[in-house]
Amino acid sequence: MGKNGTKSNRDDQSDRLSKADYYEELEPLQLQVNDVARWLQHTGKRLLVVIEGRDTAGKGGVISAIADTLNPRQCRVVALGKPSEAERTQWYFQRYVPHLPAAGEIALFDRSWYNRAGVERVMGFCTQDQVAAFLKQAPVFEKMLVDDGILLLKYWLTVDQAQQEERFAERAADPLKRWKLSPIDVTAREKYEDYTKARAAMLEATHTKHAPWTLVNFNDQRRGRLKLIRHLLEAIPERKVPEIKVEFPPLGHEPLKERFKGSLKPI
């Protein structure tokens, strides 16, 4: 135990869900997520899932857990980069609108319009007047989406700074994860409390009856993913539709082999 009777990081590590147990619990949830996808296609409903949180919270991991077993033509991951010069002159929400789901689709937003209430505000990429306008307009924008029939789920992934520091260090040490680091991440480490204040203001203004936030503890990312997916499934309780089975009759001849003429050959 650490000071004041709290658990040390080592204790926290030992309490984390093992990879084997995680995949055992994830598989049946992914089957149910596929039920949701079939239900959306059957009904023409639209599902929009906003995943927000601090750097290293685990946004990409939970989005992969949801999307990995789905048809990529039906389930789209939206992860926009910084706005272009033209986009900076548009209505703020405009560049997000083309990525909203059509009938039968799922759109998973890896960050979203809430950049304005978080990183843009804290890092000084927008003015305070722009922040105030966003906090006023976002609930109205989301009410329009919900009124039009979009199923909107908003998740904020919570992570303590000790865990965030561990994940930054892991990314710096792993060549396959180094692409996730940027100069902004280095600066953001010093602004943990500023992000806390910005998040509090955002939640107060945008946690509405028609588009509520759900906070998910992601100090243990595996447990966090499972909790979030279970919540998503509970939000869409009636999702069973008749499954169309594709019959494969006998081929009727011996299987053929690929044949190529000329100099082109498979490697």
C-alpha positions as CSV (number, residue, x, y, z in Angstrom):
1,M,0.0,0.0,0.0
2,G,1.1,3.6,-0.6
3,K,0.8,6.6,1.6
4,N,-2.6,7.3,3.2
5,G,-3.6,3.7,2.6
6,T,-3.9,4.0,-1.2
7,K,-2.8,1.3,-3.5
8,S,0.5,1.6,-5.3
9,N,0.9,1.5,-9.1
10,R,2.2,-2.0,-8.7
11,D,-0.9,-3.0,-6.8
12,D,-3.1,-1.4,-9.5
13,Q,-1.2,-3.3,-12.2
14,S,-1.8,-6.7,-10.4
15,D,-5.6,-5.9,-10.3
16,R,-5.9,-5.3,-14.0
17,L,-7.8,-7.7,-16.2
18,S,-5.5,-10.2,-17.9
19,K,-5.4,-10.3,-21.7
20,A,-6.9,-13.9,-21.7
21,D,-9.8,-12.9,-19.5
22,Y,-10.4,-9.8,-21.5
23,Y,-10.7,-11.6,-24.8
24,E,-13.0,-14.2,-23.2
25,E,-15.4,-11.5,-22.1
26,L,-15.0,-9.4,-25.3
27,E,-16.0,-12.1,-27.8
28,P,-19.7,-12.5,-26.7
29,L,-20.0,-8.7,-26.6
30,Q,-18.7,-8.4,-30.2
31,L,-21.3,-10.9,-31.3
32,Q,-24.0,-8.7,-29.7
33,V,-22.4,-5.6,-31.5
34,N,-22.9,-7.5,-34.7
35,D,-26.6,-7.9,-33.8
36,V,-26.7,-4.1,-33.4
37,A,-25.2,-3.7,-36.9
38,R,-27.8,-6.1,-38.4
39,W,-30.6,-4.3,-36.6
40,L,-29.4,-1.0,-37.9
41,Q,-29.4,-2.3,-41.5
42,H,-32.8,-3.9,-41.0
43,T,-34.4,-0.8,-39.5
44,G,-32.5,1.9,-41.3
45,K,-31.6,3.5,-38.0
46,R,-28.4,5.6,-37.6
47,L,-25.9,5.2,-34.7
48,L,-23.4,7.9,-33.8
49,V,-20.9,7.2,-31.0
50,V,-18.7,10.0,-29.7
51,I,-15.5,8.9,-27.9
52,E,-13.7,11.7,-26.0
53,G,-11.1,11.8,-23.3
54,R,-7.6,13.0,-22.5
55,D,-4.5,11.9,-24.4
56,T,-3.7,8.2,-23.8
57,A,-7.2,7.6,-22.3
58,G,-7.8,4.7,-24.7
59,K,-10.1,6.1,-27.4
60,G,-8.5,4.2,-30.3
61,G,-8.5,0.9,-28.4
62,V,-12.2,0.9,-27.6
63,I,-13.1,2.0,-31.1
64,S,-11.1,-0.9,-32.5
65,A,-12.8,-3.3,-30.1
66,I,-16.2,-2.1,-31.4
67,A,-15.3,-1.9,-35.1
68,D,-12.9,-4.8,-35.7
69,T,-15.6,-7.4,-36.4
70,L,-18.0,-5.1,-38.3
71,N,-18.3,-4.4,-42.0
72,P,-16.1,-1.4,-42.6
73,R,-18.6,-0.2,-45.3
74,Q,-21.2,0.0,-42.6
75,C,-19.1,1.1,-39.6
76,R,-16.9,4.1,-40.2
77,V,-14.3,5.5,-37.8
78,V,-14.1,9.3,-38.0
79,A,-10.7,10.7,-36.8
80,L,-10.3,14.2,-38.4
81,G,-7.0,16.0,-38.4
82,K,-6.5,19.7,-37.7
83,P,-8.8,21.9,-39.9
84,S,-7.6,23.3,-43.2
85,E,-7.5,27.0,-43.9
86,A,-10.8,26.8,-45.6
87,E,-12.4,24.8,-42.8
88,R,-11.3,27.5,-40.3
89,T,-13.5,30.0,-42.1
90,Q,-16.6,27.6,-42.0
91,W,-19.3,27.3,-39.4
92,Y,-17.5,25.2,-36.7
93,F,-19.7,22.1,-36.9
94,Q,-19.7,22.1,-40.7
95,R,-16.7,19.8,-41.3
96,Y,-18.2,17.2,-39.1
97,V,-21.6,17.0,-40.8
98,P,-20.5,15.0,-43.9
99,H,-19.3,12.3,-41.6
100,L,-22.6,11.7,-39.8
101,P,-24.1,8.2,-40.4
102,A,-26.6,7.5,-43.1
103,A,-29.4,4.9,-42.8
104,G,-28.0,1.6,-41.4
105,E,-24.6,3.0,-40.6
106,I,-22.5,3.4,-37.5
107,A,-20.1,6.4,-37.1
108,L,-17.5,6.2,-34.4
109,F,-15.9,9.6,-33.7
110,D,-12.4,9.4,-32.3
111,R,-12.6,12.9,-30.9
112,S,-15.3,15.1,-32.4
113,W,-16.6,18.7,-32.3
114,Y,-15.6,18.6,-28.6
115,N,-12.1,19.4,-29.6
116,R,-13.2,23.0,-29.3
117,A,-14.1,22.6,-25.6
118,G,-10.9,20.7,-24.8
119,V,-7.6,20.8,-26.7
120,E,-8.4,24.0,-28.7
121,R,-9.5,25.8,-25.5
122,V,-6.6,24.6,-23.3
123,M,-3.9,25.0,-26.0
124,G,-5.1,28.5,-27.1
125,F,-6.1,27.4,-30.6
126,C,-9.4,29.4,-30.3
127,T,-10.7,32.4,-28.5
128,Q,-12.8,32.5,-25.4
129,D,-15.7,33.9,-27.4
130,Q,-15.5,30.9,-29.7
131,V,-15.5,28.5,-26.7
132,A,-18.6,30.3,-25.3
133,A,-20.4,30.1,-28.7
134,F,-19.5,26.4,-28.9
135,L,-20.9,25.6,-25.5
136,K,-24.1,27.4,-26.4
137,Q,-24.5,25.8,-29.8
138,A,-23.4,22.2,-29.2
139,P,-26.5,21.2,-27.2
140,V,-28.7,22.7,-30.0
141,F,-26.7,21.0,-32.7
142,E,-27.0,17.6,-30.9
143,K,-30.8,18.2,-30.3
144,M,-31.1,18.6,-34.1
145,L,-29.3,15.3,-34.7
146,V,-31.4,13.4,-32.1
147,D,-34.7,15.0,-33.3
148,D,-33.8,13.7,-36.8
149,G,-33.6,10.2,-35.5
150,I,-29.9,9.7,-35.0
151,L,-29.0,7.5,-32.0
152,L,-26.3,9.6,-30.2
153,L,-24.1,8.1,-27.5
154,K,-21.4,10.3,-25.9
155,Y,-18.6,8.7,-23.8
156,W,-15.8,10.5,-21.8
157,L,-12.9,8.1,-20.9
158,T,-11.4,9.1,-17.5
159,V,-7.7,8.4,-16.7
160,D,-5.6,9.6,-13.7
161,Q,-2.4,11.4,-14.4
162,A,-0.3,8.5,-13.1
163,Q,-1.7,6.2,-15.7
164,Q,-1.4,8.9,-18.4
165,E,2.3,9.2,-17.5
166,E,2.9,5.5,-17.8
167,R,1.2,5.4,-21.2
168,F,3.2,8.4,-22.5
169,A,6.4,6.5,-21.4
170,E,5.2,3.3,-23.1
171,R,4.6,5.1,-26.3
172,A,8.0,6.8,-26.2
173,A,9.7,3.5,-25.7
174,D,7.7,1.5,-28.3
175,P,8.6,2.2,-32.0
176,L,5.2,0.9,-33.1
177,K,3.4,3.4,-30.8
178,R,5.7,6.5,-31.2
179,W,3.5,7.9,-34.0
180,K,0.9,8.6,-31.3
181,L,3.1,11.2,-29.7
182,S,3.2,14.8,-30.7
183,P,4.7,18.0,-29.4
184,I,1.2,18.9,-28.2
185,D,1.3,15.8,-25.9
186,V,4.4,17.1,-24.2
187,T,2.7,20.4,-23.5
188,A,-0.5,18.7,-22.4
189,R,1.3,16.9,-19.6
190,E,1.8,20.2,-17.9
191,K,-1.9,21.2,-18.3
192,Y,-3.7,18.2,-16.7
193,E,-5.5,20.5,-14.3
194,D,-6.4,23.0,-17.1
195,Y,-8.0,20.1,-19.0
196,T,-9.9,19.1,-15.9
197,K,-11.4,22.6,-15.6
198,A,-12.2,22.7,-19.3
199,R,-13.9,19.3,-19.1
200,A,-16.0,20.4,-16.1
201,A,-17.3,23.4,-18.1
202,M,-18.0,21.2,-21.1
203,L,-19.9,18.6,-19.1
204,E,-21.9,21.3,-17.3
205,A,-23.0,22.9,-20.6
206,T,-23.5,19.8,-22.8
207,H,-24.7,17.0,-20.4
208,T,-28.3,17.2,-21.6
209,K,-31.4,15.1,-21.4
210,H,-31.4,14.5,-25.1
211,A,-27.7,13.9,-25.4
212,P,-26.2,12.9,-22.0
213,W,-22.6,12.0,-21.3
214,T,-21.5,8.7,-19.8
215,L,-18.1,8.7,-18.0
216,V,-16.1,5.5,-18.1
217,N,-13.1,4.7,-15.9
218,F,-10.3,3.8,-18.2
219,N,-7.4,3.5,-15.7
220,D,-7.7,-0.2,-16.7
221,Q,-8.3,0.0,-20.4
222,R,-9.5,-3.6,-20.9
223,R,-12.1,-3.3,-18.2
224,G,-13.0,0.2,-19.5
225,R,-13.6,-1.2,-23.0
226,L,-15.9,-4.0,-21.7
227,K,-17.9,-1.5,-19.6
228,L,-18.3,0.9,-22.5
229,I,-19.5,-1.8,-24.9
230,R,-21.9,-3.2,-22.4
231,H,-23.4,0.3,-21.9
232,L,-23.7,0.7,-25.6
233,L,-25.5,-2.6,-25.9
234,E,-27.9,-1.7,-23.0
235,A,-28.7,1.6,-24.8
236,I,-30.0,-0.5,-27.8
237,P,-31.9,-3.3,-26.0
238,E,-34.2,-4.4,-28.8
239,R,-31.7,-5.4,-31.5
240,K,-32.6,-8.9,-32.6
241,V,-33.7,-9.3,-36.2
242,P,-34.1,-12.4,-38.4
243,E,-30.7,-13.4,-39.6
244,I,-30.4,-14.0,-43.4
245,K,-28.4,-17.3,-43.9
246,V,-26.6,-17.7,-47.2
247,E,-26.7,-21.2,-48.5
248,F,-23.7,-22.6,-50.4
249,P,-24.8,-25.5,-52.7
250,P,-22.1,-28.0,-53.9
251,L,-19.7,-26.5,-56.4
252,G,-20.5,-29.2,-59.0
253,H,-16.9,-29.7,-60.2
254,E,-13.4,-30.0,-58.8
255,P,-12.0,-26.7,-57.4
256,L,-10.1,-24.8,-60.1
257,K,-6.7,-23.3,-59.7
258,E,-5.5,-19.8,-60.6
259,R,-3.7,-19.7,-64.0
260,F,-1.6,-16.9,-65.4
261,K,-0.1,-16.3,-68.9
262,G,3.0,-14.4,-69.7
263,S,5.6,-13.1,-67.3
264,L,3.3,-12.1,-64.4
265,K,3.4,-14.7,-61.6
266,P,2.3,-14.6,-58.0
267,I,5.1,-13.8,-55.5
